[in-house]
Each structure stands twice: as structure tokens, then as C-alpha cells.
Amino acid sequence: MKSILKTFIDYSLFEKYGKEYFINNKIIPIYEDNIYLKIAVCSNSNLLTVKDDFDKLISYQEINELELLFILSNLDKKIALFNLASKSIFQNSFEKYISDFLEEVLLFSVELRASDIHIERYMDLILFKFRVDGRLKTFFAFEYDFFKYISSYIKLISNLDITQVRIPLDGRFSLLINEKNFDFRVSTMPTIDSESIVLRVLDNKNINKNLRTLGLSSNLLEILNESLKLTQGLILISGPTGSGKTTTLYSILKELDSEEKKIITVEDPIEYKIDSICQVAINNKIGLSFELVLKNILRQDPDVIFIGEVRDKFSLDIALQASLTGHLVIASIHANNAVETISRLVDLDADPFLISSTLKLIMAQRLVLNYCNFCKAKGCEKCNFTKYYDRSNIAEILRIDEKISSFIFKKSDINEIKEYLKTIKFKTMLDDGKQKVEENITSLDEVYKVISY
């Protein structure tokens, strides 16, 4: 059954014939000419009088019912976007309508809890996709002629060169939405026949989460909280891109934040601002490199050091040295699971003695979609008819005990550590995921989507 999400839908037809008719009968008008009206229908559409209701030949396309309901959801917003985009082109009035259009899109994305907005070309269309709970979905499509208007305006308000389309550009802008200030990070990328524009929504919604609202299992939360009482050592949060490491790290920072502690972060870039913490943004253009900051960070007399990402031998060595000399160091690292995180540290050619002496805890994690509580996984407007709403962490936490420390120091084969973990009944991410399935929080399919072992 073919999708019509990447199809130009003439939303003016909803106003012309009455949107209630289409909503009540589960019908989507796609386009019309002097002879034909093309409509999209599903197995539960009411088609008894459709030929009598329109003085035209009817062309049908069957689509999935959840997709049809998704397109009919938030209909007033989609009609408003269509009208503003149409006026921008046909009245050739750039500033009058395009700013209203962008504001409507951004408001729409914020209401839907989107983390990113993707604007890209698809054949003769421009697609507006929102990433909600990690999933990318097309919410609106319009004629490609509109692309130059929206691209130029976004670059203009981001202080970028609107004439430059051949190289990647990065910028930022702010907007007041519903009396709340939102920051948007802009990235443009030249493609073979157009540009791809991505807006990252920086609304501090993730920083409002704390360790208790991340969806961690109670036993893992208890272990993590206990480790945060340490005054020195290295704590690593590992996982691939998009596994929620940043949100977990910021939640940890909020937990540690107090008047009695000097906390310094080294980030590239700073995702969210925490007023009471010293955050350093890497800026290679002016020579403020990762290496330079890390070389000088201990002179600032910190209690806690937060390193956005351990990316090479240098950053790892600094983290190990700092944690050896009386500092609590918290960092993220790319690795599939807790045991492979140890292998990754060894691969970065760090001193085994330093690793075994300083490494206290590894938390490896993923994000899984939660069943929508509004519709009990049937599909509704709240979950964009996906049956899922929001996400939870599934994780494994490896505390570095004397035995594991000894394995690391002796450069033991990683399989020896795995065998030892079996003897202490170590709970893996998969175990944690299956527990959440038993608790009816998510599905087994969702767990296996994010776990590769």
C-alpha cells in the first residue's frame, strides 16, 4: 500500500469543500482539475455518497488508515502552513508571509516535541520532516519552488550568507514561542541538486529531566546514584549516537550541582546552558581547542570535570590523570556495551594501570519507545498515530570491582571479563529491555531494534 506522505496535497480543497466532510468520512482530497478529483481513502472510509457529493470524476488511492488519520490530524495547522507557503510564492512577498510560515512550523514542531526539523528536496517537492522520539516523519510537503524562500530566510536570521549554497554552513537563531525563548541550531548541506537544512530544537526540555525521570529501572538508578557520591574516579556513559547519552550526562550534572562543588564542562557544542556550572564551549576558529582547554582545566581547581566526549588518546589521558589526582570525571564515549567500553579504552592505548586504578563505573544505554498511554497503543493524535509516545532508557551498569580491575591491569582477554560477569549474574541491557517489556512499557521489537547483540 503506497504512502502519500511524500505527495503534494492541496490543502485548499479542505476549505473549498469543508474540512468536516473529509474528517467525518475519513477521506483526503489530494488534488483536482476541471475533470478529476483525486482522493485518498482507507478500508474504513465512508464512500457511499462520494460520487454524488462532488461533480467530478473521482480517482481513488488506498492508503493505511493510521496514515490517513495522521494526515487529517492537526489539520488547521497544515491548512495555515499551506496558505502561507502559497502566498509567499504566488504573491511573491518574501518577508510578509515567510516569517509567519517559519514561526508556524517551529511552533508546530515544539508542540509535537520534535528534536529536529529536516527541510529537504524530494523530486519536485520540499519536505518538512520532524524527528519525534527519535523517529523522522514527513509532516508537510509543498512545491519545490518554495525552497529558495525558506532557505534564504533561515540563513538571513541565522546571519549566514544567503547566496552560498555550495558549502556547508552552521548558524543559530532564537525565537520567542508562547512566551518562552527557544534556540535553534542551523546546519545546511549542499546536495547533488539542492540543499538539506536541519534545525536542532534547543528548548532545554531534556535538561528538565532528572535521573528519576529518565525511565531507568529502579535497581540501576540506585547503583548510579550511589556512584555519584564518589569524590574521585572516572564514570563513563557509553552508547552510539542517539542513545540519550547527553540527556543522561546533563541529568547527572544537575544531580551533582551544589554550592560546595566547582563543576567545569568541556563541550563541543554546548547543548544546554546550566547557570550554576562553568561550561566551556570549544571554538577552534579562535584557537580554543579541546586539547588547549583540557591542558589547562586542572588549574581551575575543579571538583567535577565533565568531558562531552572521550574521542582520542589525549582526552582519555587527561580524564585518567584528573580522576587519579582527586577529581570526579564524567564523560561519554562511543561503544556498544559496557564490556566493549573497556576494549575501547584499551584500543585508545591508555595505560592499563591508570584505567584499572581510576575507572569506577560504566553505564551503557539505549533509548526505546514507550507505548502511548493516551491511546494504549492503538494510535492517536498525541502519538502521531505511531502507537508510541516518549522514550525510556534501557541500560546496563558495570561497577568496576577488584576482579574486573585486575583483568584490566593484566590486559586479560575481554572474554575472561564476560565469563566473570556470568558468575555474578550481571544484568545486561537486553535483560533490562525484557524487563520493560514485561512491565508493558515497550515492545520486544523496539528492544531488538536498538540492541545489536
Secondary structure, DSSP 8 states (H G I E B T S, - for coil): ----TTS---THHHHHH-HHHHHHHTEEEEEE-SSEEEEEE-TT---SSHHHHSSSEEEEEE--HHHHHHHHTTHHHHHHHHHHHHHHHHS--HHHHHHHHHHHHHHHHHHTTEEEEEEEEETTEEEEEEEETTEEEEEEEEEGGGHHHHHHHHHHHTT--TT--SS-EEEEEEEEETTEEEEEEEEEEE-SSSEEEEEEEE-STTTT--GGGS---HHHHHHHHHHTT-SSEEEEEE--TTSSHHHHHHHHHHHH--TT--EEEEESS--S--TTSEEEE-BGGGTB-HHHHHHHGGGG--SEEEES---SHHHHHHHHHHHHTT-EEEEEE--SSHHHHHHHHHHTT--HHHHHHHEEEEEEEEEEEEE-TTTTSS--TTTTTSSEEEEEEEEEEEE--HHHHHHHHTT--HHHHHHHHHHTT---HHHHHHHHHHTTSS-HHHHHHH---
